[in-house]
């Protein structure tokens, strides 16, 4: 591999598109601010996509909630992501990250 090709390959691998979808580390600017579990409802229109980490590049294929769905919010990042859990009516649940701007806190602890 030529040195030019190596530089391009390293630049691509270092880009956010190829970044690992991991939880943010403590002591970083992306560290979430934790709170007691709070009830939240999905607002806006259309699907709200779940992500495995607080990054647009980490979408969980086929996992989303819709307006008026109730979630439990656990933590928020300073750049607009909230760690949530959705409890399915059939049992079990899904955890992930969603955009904070689509949530409205209900004033309850947990979903209604």
Helices and strands as residue ranges (DSSP letters): H 3-14, G 16-18, E 33-42, E 48-51, G 56-58, E 59-65, E 70-76, E 81-87, E 93-99, G 100-102, E 103-105
